[in-house]
Amino acid sequence: MSDSEAPTRTGDTIEWTYDIPLLTSRFMVWDIVRVTFLSVVMMYVLVGGCGLLVERELIILPPFVFLVTVGIVLALFVLASLFMGNRHGARFTVGPDAVEYRAERRERRLSRLTVLAGLLARNPSAAGAGALAVARERLVVPWGDVHRVVVHPRQRVIALRNSWRTVLRLHCPPELFDEVRDAVETYHRAAAGSASEGATGGG
């Protein structure tokens, strides 16, 4: 957690900042690998689709393009992580209605620089990865959208999942983990109970 800011509590809401490790976090490494893979697949689909529309011929990029593009994006991730001191500043808010994530100012600037660098280098995957980061600079997840909570006590990470994927991970400092975990489980149970009552009443 950032040394300059202590967690704040307003009513039933808890808010805190945390410096998420990058290269040393299996969650962050998995996310960048997944985003890179999806970006490259999107590039292949776009090139193939444009080929069909313009040339009426399916254009399939050679395999080395996949390897080179993935290598470039991962290398940029490593360099960016080192440049950022292996940390990603984030602000989390857990309240009765929803959970919110916001990227800190430095991280927002870096996301835009990644998009610009990808465009200048004519690398759609790098630009796409940066664009995805920009789109996720602020994320609000209502409890009604959370189908499952997965707690990783060793890493002090709480994953919020919808019906098919993880939508947000809460990274907690040691002194706040138990309180956040209890709040998350309480709000999630309350939302699940309300949904169940609504379904029963509607029937």
PyMOL commands that set and color helices and strands:
alter all, ss='L'
color gray80, all
select helices_A, chain A and resi 26-55+63-83+105-120+124-135+143-145+177-202
alter helices_A, ss='H'
color red, helices_A
select strands_A, chain A and resi 8-10+13-21+87-94+98-103+138-142+148-152+157-161+166-171
alter strands_A, ss='S'
color yellow, strands_A
deselect
rebuild
show_as cartoon
